[in-house]
């Protein structure tokens, strides 16, 4: 996991737990980037993901998960999830994906349920 510094509001920078992938197709089943299909997907966990989740509401229905209490929120280029029941104590409840089409500059999240 790589740590970055992120803007949290009020002029304060905060640590960010994130990783990135440059790919074509989806981030779930990535292929090598091509001349016509290049996307960067950044996945954020922990407090940074919670901050984004809180800011991009409301909840999106239907959610990808059928588990009680799980929630999804989406805006163009950003998709966040809240997982109520964790399968591993090392995981976090919040996770966000930010996708950017490197050809057009438009938001482009390519994660599947």
JOZI-V651306 format. One record per backbone hydrogen bond with DSSP energy under -0.5 kcal/mol. CO is the residue of the C=O (numbers start at 1). NH is the residue of the N-H. If there is no record, write none. Layout:
co;nh
CO;NH
CO;NH
This chain:
co;nh
2;18
4;16
6;14
9;12
12;8
14;6
16;4
16;18
17;45
18;2
19;43
21;23
21;41
23;39
24;31
27;30
29;26
31;24
37;34
38;102
38;103
39;23
40;100
41;21
42;98
43;19
44;96
45;17
45;48
46;50
47;51
48;52
49;53
50;54
51;55
52;56
67;70
71;82
72;60
73;80
75;78
77;99
78;75
79;97
80;73
81;95
82;71
82;84
84;86
88;91
93;83
94;46
95;81
96;44
97;79
98;42
99;108
100;40
100;102
101;105
106;101
110;27
110;28
